[in-house]
């Protein structure tokens, strides 16, 4: 128990809301150095939780959806802490629902072969043709997520999922102070923060590359291009 009283105060606070995030309060190297004071058993549990959270699998990446779901079930069963396991399971259920919507929009006509995680997969298969799979009361955001997918607003949808997870993990961290659960919740929130900042950086780079491509296209066509302070590209008036 004493190790958690030493470790947790050494972990710099992450913002209350994900939208407040500007930079990582600690590097991954510093974070791993501080987590090294945990026992090997605790570190292995953190690694398992992180793999599940990021839906990563070491081994054959060509395994089927069914095999992957079975892998998730096995990994979850190896996590003894019920509150942490519940948040990880909920994340997998959310991701399975989004995956089902994507499959359906891609043209899959029925849900009989759909493989996903959670006790409601049979409902998804049964009510495949319903916009919310008949689960709108349990997951009221399904109608909005479907609209976002149809409008190719995947970035906005991902942001909302991350916001929900951030809040869930912060509540988990706050409700289990000075425990391995709190450490795991912090580590998972840190992974969201790192992903969010890297994602924003990639988006900014893509936007800049798009501006450059437009400018070069304008030069090649003989048009005069003005890149203003706002970052928008406009054709200069003669």
Protein Blocks (a to p, Z undefined) as FASTA:
>chain_A
ZZmmmmmmmpccddfblklpmbdfbdfklmmmmmmmpcfklmmmmmmmmmmmnopaedjf
kbcfklmmmmmmmmmmmpmblklmmmmmmmmmmmmmmmmmmmmmnopabfklpccedjkl
mmmmmmmmpmnlopmmmmmmlmmmmmmmmnopmklmmmmmmmmmmmmmmmmmmmmghifk
lmmmmmmmmmmmmmmmmmmmmmmmmmmmmmmmmmmmmmmnopacdddfkopacdddZZ
